[in-house]
Amino acid sequence: MHAVPCITVACMHDLKLVMAMAASLRVNCTVVSPPGAGCVMGAPWWMALVADCPLPALLDCGQAAGYAACALRMGVSGVIAHVSSVAQHRALVSLTQMTGGHVMEQRPASLDLPPRDAAPVLERYLRTFPAG
């Protein structure tokens, strides 16, 4: 089994580029919000951004279990929450069983797209993974 590439996206322009390139290369990948975006931008922003995205999407909520819980209750399918409390982690896992979502304890390694000329960088990165 091979690792699925992750790409950080913060705007519709980057998301469209990732979706198009992944489809063109027939590579499975996951889009990830910037670190802590769940606390700063919020779940409604992420849900609006990835509403038409066919790729798996993860909202990074940093250390904020409350933001991660709210995002899961709102319908976000995947959150990242590196909480230090075992009780908070268990509560999030329990919530995922009710919502059908999932929680990750650690942020996966993710490509940060450059502000300019991101397409060739993204293509080189995605070509290092086998087509799905």
Order of alpha helices (4+ residues) and beta strands (2+ residues): beta-alpha-beta-alpha-alpha-beta-alpha-beta-alpha-beta-beta-alpha
